[in-house]
Amino acid sequence: MSNTSSTSKTQRSQKSQTSQKNQTSQETDEPEEGREPSEPSRGEAAESRPTPMQVLRHARTQLAELTGMAPESVSSFEQTEDGWTLEVEVLEMARVPDTMSLLASYQVELDADGELTGYRRVRRYERGRADPRRSGGR
């Protein structure tokens, strides 16, 4: 009986030490010796990436802050190797009648996280004006 009693006490002691070690490891967020910290799984990495709609909304907000002009619409939106490219239509000058207002198309470049890295105006036109027909086009 004394041998059984001793074995039970040893097992409880070992469980207690293991429990304390695990708790300490969790509190400090440090991996146990001999173990590498785990990398985020694909699901976690995907969750940290913004959705296309979040990218689009954030891009419009960033462009408005930088230019001081209100984006009216996004006419093109594309994911690239480096991030995202958008073409945003912006009201540059309001006129009366509204069809005489000046609009501009801005090409906006974003990184993979949706942060604006650059923009440039690629076209300026009056509202209601159609693009001129290109030669050879229909």
C-alpha positions, 0 to 999 in steps of 0.5 A: 500500500505504501508503494501505491500511495507514493505513486499517487502522490508523485503523479499528482505532483507531476500534474500540478507542475505541468499545470503550473508550467502551462499556465505560466507559458500561456501568461507570458505568451512565450513558447516552451523550451524546444518549441518554435512559436506557431505561425498564423494559420491561413484562416487567421492570415485571411481574416487580417486581410481587408475585404475588397469592399473594405479596401474600396471604402478606405481608398475613397476616404484616403483620397478625399482626405488627401485631395479635399475633393469628394469621390463620386464613384469608383469606375475600376477596381483591380487586385494586382501583385502588389496590392490594388489599383482603382480609378476613382471619379472625383468632383473637382469643380461644381458648376451650374447647371450640374452638367457643366461641373468638372469631374476627374478620374484619379488612378489610385494605387494601394498596397496589399493592406489597402493603404494608399501608396500613390494617386494621379489624375488621368483625365478631366472632363465635364459631367455628362460628356461621353468619351470621344469615339476612338478610331477603329472602335464601334 
